[in-house]
Amino acid sequence: MTAPEDGTTPENRAEPAGGTTLIGVRSPSDVDLALKYLTNRSYAPAQFALGVAAAYRWAMGRADQAPVTGTSARRPPPDLRLLTAEVDAAVVQLDDPTTQGGVRDFTRGVHDALTWVCGYSETRV
């Protein structure tokens, strides 16, 4: 995984004021708003949107298993290490030329959502 666009690493970022536990590098309210925003959009392809929603739910600790690997967090929500591992697994699937279209769209949604959650992208999906 490469460094975020702002040049800092997620591990070096401080918690927001008040000591709120971060989801990746985002506040829980930011991730929750991103999920709500997603459900109000209609232009995203269905499988892509399902992948994004699955990623946000898992990152917030609302799903038991990771959307690509099926990994379970010891204690939800998953930590940055586990979130980044899921991004890496998504990259491997996306690089596989045998991945079917619907699965590819779902995996792209997971990837794009988790790269934002982890701070590797500033583009919220």
N, C-alpha and C positions, 0 to 999 in steps of 0.2 A: 504494500500500500504506500502511496506517496504522501508527502506532507500536504497539509491543507493549503489552500490558495493564499492565505494570509501569512504563510511561512512559519507559523507556530505549530507545535505538535499538540494533539489533544491532551496528552498527559501533563503538559505544562500550563494548561489553562486553569485559572482559579475558579472555585465555586462562586456562584452569584452571592450577593449580599444575603445574609440570613442563613447561610449554610444549607440551602436546598440541595438535595441530592440530584445530580445531573443525570440525564439519559444521554449517554455519549458525551457530547459537549453542549447539549441543549437543555433548556429547562423543561420540566414535565409539562408546563402549560403551553410552551411552544410546540411540543410534539403533539399534544392533544389538539391544539388549534389546527395543526397541519392535517391531522386525521379528519377533523370536522370540515376543513376546507376541501379536502379531497372528496368527501361524500356529497358536497354541494356542486361539484363540477360534473359536466356530462360529456365533455369532449375527449377525455382520456379513453384509450382502448380498454375494454372490459378486463382483460387478463392483466394488463399493466396496472390498472387501478386496484385490482385485487391483490397484486403483489405489493404495491405501496401500502395498502391498508394492513395486510398481514405483517409487513415489516414494522409499521408503527405500533400495532397492537403488541407484537412480541417485544419490541424495544421498551414499551411501557409496562411490561410484565402482565399483560392481559391475555397472553396466549402461552401455553405450556411449552410448545416446541418452536424452534427456529423455522422460518418458512422455507429455507433451502436445504439445510442439513438435517433438520429434525432434532437438533441438539436442545437439551433442556438446561436452563440456567439453574445453578444450585439454589440461589435465592433471587427471585425476580425483583427488580428488572435486571437484565443481563448487564454485565460490566462492559467497559470499552473494549477490552481484549476480546470478549466473546462477540460483540457487535462487529468488530473489525474482521474477525475470523469468518463471520457470515458474509461480509462484503467480499472477502477473498474467495469464498466458495462460489459466490454468485459470478465472479469474474471467470472462474474456471468453467462453469456451466456455459456462460455466454461465449467463451472461446471455443467451445466444442461444436464443430460444424454439424453434428448429428442431433443437436437439441431441436426439438420440434417447435414450430412457430408459437403456439399458445404458451408452452412452457418458457420459451425465450422471452415473450412479453411479460409474463409473470415475474421471471427472474430479473429482468431489466427493471421492473417496478421495485422489487426488493432492493436491488443494487442502488438505484437512484435515491430511494428513501433513506437507506442506511448510510450512504456516503454523506448525506446532509446531516443526519443525526450525529455521525462521528466527527463532523467538522472537516471532511475532505472535500466538501463542496459547499458553496453558499447558496446553491439553487435548491429551494424547497419545492418538492413535487406534491 
